[in-house]
Each structure stands twice: as structure tokens, then as C-alpha cells.
């Protein structure tokens, strides 16, 4: 196998991995929330871990408004997880949840004008 085809194969595999990660993000999130709704706290926290990790990965390879959107999602998921943990373990982590929710909301307000401007100009 020559160097060019090896690089093309690696690029293809990275694209497939990126696509897999993006495709798993929301189903894991839904399973996490549904498990919490059903009262299965441990299962919910178990699914929270890969969901948050995927959010961090998405932040790592996106840019611009997409990066900010992924940071918002990461803040929301992390805040939600700290809130769940505070209820499940009866610990005082709700303040972390509130902080992450506020950061996420602040970033929402930061990008809303850019998003509206983008769609009005198109």
C-alpha cells in the first residue's frame, strides 16, 4: 500500500469515527434522560459519562458557532448530571449545576444575534 492510499484510508476512518460519535450523542442523551425519568439513577449516570465525553470531543473538532453550540450542550449535560448526582447521592453539587446552566444560558444569549443575522442574510 502506497503512502497516498494509506493517508486516504486514515482520513476515511477518521471521518467514519467522527460520524459515529456524532450519531451516538443524542441517542445516549435520550437514554440517560429516560433512565432518570424511570427512576434508574445509576443507569442514567452511567449513560451520562459517554454523553458528556462525546460533547467534549465535539467541542474539540468544531469551530465558530458550532463550537459554541457544542459547549452549550456540554454545559447543559454536565449541569444536568451534577443535579442528578446531588439528588442521587444527597450531596451539595447543585451549585455546580446552576453555574453550568448559567454559563450555557449566557453562551446562548451570545450566539442568538449571530444565528438570527445569519438566517436573515440568507
C-alpha positions as semicolon CSV with decimal commas, in nm:
position;residue;x (nm);y (nm);z (nm)
1;X;0,000;0,000;0,000
2;X;0,149;0,334;-0,102
3;X;0,160;0,638;0,127
4;X;-0,125;0,822;-0,052
5;X;-0,376;0,540;-0,021
6;X;-0,277;0,485;0,342
7;X;-0,346;0,852;0,419
8;X;-0,678;0,837;0,232
9;X;-0,776;0,527;0,431
10;X;-0,685;0,702;0,759
11;X;-0,889;1,009;0,659
12;X;-1,184;0,786;0,571
13;X;-1,160;0,602;0,905
14;X;-1,141;0,933;1,096
15;X;-1,448;1,057;0,908
16;X;-1,635;0,735;0,994
17;X;-1,534;0,766;1,361
18;X;-1,647;1,131;1,369
19;X;-1,977;1,033;1,211
20;X;-2,025;0,750;1,463
21;X;-1,954;0,983;1,756
22;X;-2,198;1,244;1,626
23;X;-2,464;0,979;1,566
24;X;-2,434;0,834;1,919
25;X;-2,456;1,167;2,102
26;X;-2,833;1,222;2,104
27;X;-2,940;0,857;2,150
28;X;-2,714;0,832;2,457
29;X;-2,861;1,159;2,586
30;X;-3,218;1,031;2,538
31;X;-3,137;0,701;2,713
32;X;-2,979;0,896;3,001
33;X;-3,285;1,115;3,046
34;X;-3,532;0,828;3,003
35;X;-3,348;0,619;3,264
36;X;-3,368;0,914;3,504
37;X;-3,739;0,956;3,430
38;X;-3,798;0,588;3,511
39;X;-3,610;0,625;3,839
40;X;-3,296;0,437;3,735
41;X;-3,044;0,691;3,865
42;X;-2,738;0,472;3,836
43;X;-2,815;0,380;3,476
44;X;-2,873;0,746;3,399
45;X;-2,535;0,842;3,545
46;X;-2,373;0,556;3,358
47;X;-2,506;0,695;3,028
48;X;-2,415;1,050;3,130
49;X;-2,043;0,968;3,117
50;X;-2,014;0,880;2,744
51;X;-2,267;1,151;2,657
52;X;-2,054;1,421;2,825
53;X;-1,732;1,275;2,679
54;X;-1,883;1,292;2,330
55;X;-1,979;1,655;2,395
56;X;-1,618;1,732;2,483
57;X;-1,495;1,553;2,171
58;X;-1,741;1,753;1,958
59;X;-1,611;2,078;2,111
60;X;-1,260;1,967;2,018
61;X;-1,314;1,936;1,645
62;X;-1,571;2,204;1,570
63;X;-1,525;2,577;1,528
64;X;-1,721;2,901;1,521
65;X;-2,085;2,896;1,625
66;X;-2,092;2,514;1,607
67;X;-1,819;2,503;1,873
68;X;-2,018;2,737;2,098
69;X;-2,332;2,526;2,043
70;X;-2,138;2,216;2,149
71;X;-2,005;2,398;2,457
72;X;-2,365;2,492;2,543
73;X;-2,471;2,127;2,508
74;X;-2,176;2,018;2,721
75;X;-2,265;2,272;2,991
76;X;-2,627;2,160;2,988
77;X;-2,542;1,790;3,005
78;X;-2,282;1,841;3,278
79;X;-2,513;2,066;3,478
80;X;-2,792;1,813;3,446
81;X;-2,557;1,537;3,561
82;X;-2,441;1,732;3,867
83;X;-2,805;1,797;3,952
84;X;-2,885;1,426;3,916
85;X;-2,585;1,335;4,131
86;X;-2,692;1,579;4,402
87;X;-3,031;1,409;4,421
88;X;-2,900;1,054;4,388
89;X;-2,614;1,085;4,642
90;X;-2,766;1,363;4,853
91;X;-2,457;1,579;4,802
92;X;-2,424;1,953;4,756
93;X;-2,340;1,967;4,384
94;X;-2,646;2,168;4,277
95;X;-2,435;2,486;4,283
96;X;-2,217;2,335;4,009
97;X;-2,531;2,254;3,810
98;X;-2,656;2,611;3,847
99;X;-2,317;2,751;3,744
100;X;-2,304;2,533;3,431
101;X;-2,665;2,620;3,341
102;X;-2,583;2,992;3,375
103;X;-2,272;2,957;3,156
104;X;-2,476;2,768;2,895
105;X;-2,753;3,028;2,900
106;X;-2,500;3,310;2,874
107;X;-2,349;3,149;2,567
108;X;-2,700;3,105;2,421
109;X;-2,761;3,477;2,452
110;X;-2,418;3,540;2,298
111;X;-2,487;3,342;1,979
112;X;-2,855;3,421;1,927
113;X;-2,786;3,752;1,743
114;X;-2,530;3,580;1,516
115;X;-2,768;3,296;1,435
116;X;-3,056;3,534;1,357
117;X;-2,829;3,756;1,146
118;X;-2,705;3,452;0,951
119;X;-3,057;3,335;0,865
120;X;-3,186;3,682;0,782
121;X;-2,900;3,747;0,543
122;X;-2,951;3,417;0,356
